[in-house]
Amino acid sequence: MGDTWERMVRSVKRVLYSLLKEQSVCDETLLTVMSEVEAILNSRPITTVTMDSSDEPLSPNHLLLLRPNDNLPPGIFVKEDGFGKRQA
């Protein structure tokens, strides 16, 4: 039973590292990032994925939100698009 929890912790760590890349962030940013981590992990399929494009695999978001997840992949941004200030 503990192996499942350890794998989920490892998955959270991987997503956090890929999003933050060892940055120190404020509480508000951390909450936003953790919401993104939650959405990413809950969009993973829990049923087998078939080659049929009309057959969508079941994910935890289907059960939690009662609809498929509408998360879009992140866009391509340039440095000039950023509005935030540099964090100390």
Buried (B, 14 or more C-beta within 10 A) or exposed (E): EEEEEEEEEEBBEEBBEEBEEEEEEEEEBEEEBBEBBBBBBBBEEEEEEEEEEEEEEEBBBBEEEEEEBEEEEEEEEEEEEEEEEEEE
